């Protein structure tokens, strides 16, 4: 018996014994309460934090009269687990719901998920959202995440990924020899393609690593630079939208499978409200934060059309590798993305 199987059996037994919902009369079930943990790695005011805080509020409201009343407790900013730990914490039921940075998920079943952080994929925010909500992409992610004992609830907005350094970076050649923070397989591959030395670490570790000179820069989002005060340790940033990045809100499948259908429906409805709130804030924040970074002394480099094309060409081998390794399943996702870009083109 594997450790995960033992964990699953123990979790199910504990859930059934504690809740008494599987055999209790409906009147008793209506009065049952369960405290649940919701963990994520970013501050509450971030668009990702908004997703989980709104989710908690909506779950509390929508399960007030269901067969089990869920009482959410949120743990922001890595208080419970950081982004490298959360995928396993969700899989094992250590937290009921949490943020998933797909870059920290490994193995054959994660291959199809690599599209989430592929560079220069979407032309607009609306194209990103339309692709994520397409049946092709949503079904593929739900299916693959279930193999890790995750129940996908929705997409949480993060924003764009940019390059932040203490030497100016305008074109791919400027990355040569830099030690750069990475956050997943394809970000690591991209940095290697550019001649940089990738160092994988949680976003919570960037400040100290930059301060000590352990790294020369990082791949991260403008919102994280501001919220984690990285303006104190970095001088330059880009505005190239290297990637438009979502995280995933997932529930522990072993916990999810113990919930009655009415409670599952309520949580899914809550997740839709949270997803919309997160996306709206993510877009608004991303468009305003560049100016805030400038005001705090970070020089934001705006590439020309020709320079942007150089970045896109430098990242092309990643997309070719994805196509080769994912076959027809990957092709369906890429077709959905192409359709979304056609429907929501850049102005």
N, C-alpha and C positions, 0 to 999 in steps of 0.2 A: 504493500500500500504506500503510495507516495505521500510526501508531506502535505501537498495540496489536497489530496483526497481525504487524508485524516482531518485536515482543517475544515474542509467542506462538511464532512459528516458531523464533526463536533459543533460546527456553527448551526447546522440545521437542527440538531438535537436540542441545543441550547435555546434556539429561537422558538421551537415548538413548546418546550417546557416553560419558558419564561412568559410567552404571550398567551398560551392556551387558546389560540385562535382556531386551531384546526378542527377541534371537536366541540368547542364551546357553543352554546345557544347564541342566536343572532343578537339578542338583547344584551348579552354579556360582551359579545364582540364589539358592539357599538360603543361600549364604555372602555375598551382596551386602549391603552396608551403605550407608545414606544418612543423612547428618546433615541434619536439618530445623530450620528456625527457626519458633518460635511467639512471636508478639509481641502484647502487649496494653498498655492504657494506665493500668491501675490497680495499686495495690500487691498484692503476693503474698497478703497476708492477707485481702484483700477477697473477697467471694463470687465476683466475676468472676475474680480471681486464682486462687481455688480451682479454678474450672472449668479453666483452662488448665494449672495445675500438676498436677491430677489427670489431665487429658487426656494430658499428657506422660508421666507415670508409667505410665498404662494402655497408651499406644501402645508404649512401650519393652517392656513385659511381653508384650503381645499380639502383637507382631511379632517376638519373639525367634526363632520357628521358622517364620515365613512366608517367601515367596520373596524378599522384601527385608526386612532388619532396619532399622527406622527408629530413628535416634538423635536424640531431640528435644533442642533447646536452647531454653530459655525466656528471653524478654526482657520483664520486667515494667515497669510504671510509665513507659511511654513511652520506654524506653531506646533502642529501635530506631526506632519511629514513634509519634507521638501520635495521638489519636483522629480528628483531621481528616485525617491522612495514611493511616491504615490501610486504608480501602476501596480506594484506588488501589494501595497496596503489595501487597495481596492480588491484585487484578485482574492486575497485571503480573508476578506471581510473585516480587516482591522479598522477600516473606516467604511461607512455605508455608502457614501457618495463622495466623489472627489474630482479634482482637476487632473487631466491626463495630458502630459507633454509627450506626444507620440514619438518624439526623437529618442526617448529613453526606453522604448519598447523594442526588443530584439527578437531574432529568430525568423524562421521561414514564414510564419503566419503574419509577420509585420511587413513583409515585402510590399504588398499591395498598398499599405498605409503610407508608404514613403511619399506619395503625391502631396500630402498635407503641407510639406515645407519645400516643395520644388521651386527653385528660383524663377522669377519672371513668368509666372503662370497666368495671372489674371490682369486684365486691363483696368478694371474698376472694382470698387467695393461691391457694387451690385452684382457684377459678374461672379465674384467669389461666392457671394451668398447664394446665388442661383445655382451654381455648380454644387455647392455643399448640400443644398436641399433637393437636388435631383435624385430620382429613384436610384440611378446607377451608383452615385457616390454614397448616399446614405445607406443603401442596402449592403454595399461592399464593406463599409466601415463597421456596420452593426454585426455583420457575419464574422468578420475577422476578430473584432474585439470580444465577441462571445467565446472565442477559442482561448482567450486569456481570463475567462470568467468575469467579464465586464458586460454590463447592460448599458448600451449607449443611450444617453438621455438627450443630448443635443450638443450644439457647437457653442463654444464660448469665445468671444472676440478677444484678440490680443492686439492686433495692429500690424504695422509693417516691421520687417527686420531690416536694420541698417548696420553700418560698420562704424565703430567708434574707436579712435586711436589717439596716440599722442604725436603722430606724424601725419601729415596730410595724405589722404588717399583719394585720388581722382579717377584713376584707371586701374585695371587688374594688375598691371605690372608693379604698381606701388605696394602690393601686398607681399611681394617677395621677401622672405626671411623674417616676417613678423610672427611673433608668438601670439596666437589669437584664441580667445575663449570660444568654444563650440558648444552645441547643445544636442547633438544627435548625429546619426549616420551620414545623412546627406550634407548637412552643414560641415561636418568634418571632411567629407570627400571634396566639397567645393573649396574649402580652405587649402587642402592639399593640391588641388588642381591649380590654384592661384599662386602656389609656391610658398604659402604660409605654413607655420607649424601649429596644428590645432591642439587645444587643451580642453578636454571636456570637463565642465563643472556646472554646478547649480548656479542660478542667477544670484543667489544670496552670497556667493563667494567672490563675485566679480570685484567689488569695491576693494577688498583687502588685497586681492591679487594684482589689481592695477596699482594700488598704493605702494606695494612692495616691489613692483617691477617684475613680478613673476610672469605676467603677460604684458604684451604691448598694446593690446586692444581687445575688442570683443564684438561678436555678433549678438545683437539684442535689439529690443524695440525702443523707440523714443520715450514711450511711457515708462519703461523700466529705468531708463537713464535718469529721468526726472524723479521718479518715486524712490529710487534707491540712492539718490544723491551722487550719481556717477559724474555729474558735472564738476565735482571737486577733484576728480582724478583723471579726466580726459579732456583733450583740447579740440579734437576734430570729430565731425560726424558727417555722414552722407545723407542725401535725400534721393535715393534711387529705388526705393521699395523693392529691395532685393527679394523679399517674399512677403505676401500678405498671409499672415499666420493665424489660424484658429487653434485653440485647444479643444479638448472634448470633455464634456461633463459625463461621467460614468457612474453607475451604481454597481456595487458588488452583486454579481449575479446570484451567488448563493443566498444572499439576503433577499434580493428581488424575488426570487422564486418562492419565498415563504409568504409573500404579500398577496392578499385577496385581489381579485380583478378590479374592484372599485378603487382600491388604494393605488394600484398601478396606474389606472386611468387618471387619477387625480395628480399623481406625480408627473406623468407625461404632459398633462395640461399645464402644470406649473413650469415645466422645463421649456415649453414653447414661449411663455411669457418672459421667462428669464433670458432666453436666447435673443429675443427681439430687443429687450432693454440693453443687453450687453453689446449687441451690434451697433445700435444707435449711438451709444456712448463711445465705443471704440473708434468709430469713424470720426465723430466730433472731436474727440481727444487728439487723435493722430494729426488732424489738420491744424490744431492749435498749438501743439507741443513744440514744433520746430521753432516757433518764435520765442517760446519760453526758454528753450535751450540757448538760443542766441543771446537772450537777455542775461543768462547766467554765465556767458563767456565761452560757449562752445561755438566754434566756427562750423557752420553747416555748408558743406560743399554741394553745389547744384551742378550735376554733369550736363554736358551738351547732349544733343541727340546722338551725335557720333560716339561720344564716350559711353552713353547708355547702351548702344549697340555692342560695344566691346564687352561690356559686362554680360549681356545676354549670350553672346557667342562663347564666352569663357565658361558659362554654365551649361551649355548644350550637351556635353558628354554625360551629365547626370540624367537628363531626360532620355537620352538614347539608351542608357543602361537600364532605366526604369522600364522602357518599352520592351526591351529584350527579355527582362526577367519576369515580367508580369503577363505577357502574352495578350490573349483576348480580353481577360478581365481588366487589365490596365488600359487596353485600347478603348473599352467602353467608357471608362472614367474620363479619358482624354477627349473622347467625342462629346461627352456631356460638358466638359470645360470649354471646348471649342464653340459649342452651341451657346453657352452662357456668355462668352466674350462677344459673340455675334449679336446677341440680344441686348447686351449692355456695354457698348463700345466706349472707349475714351472719347471725350468731346474734342 
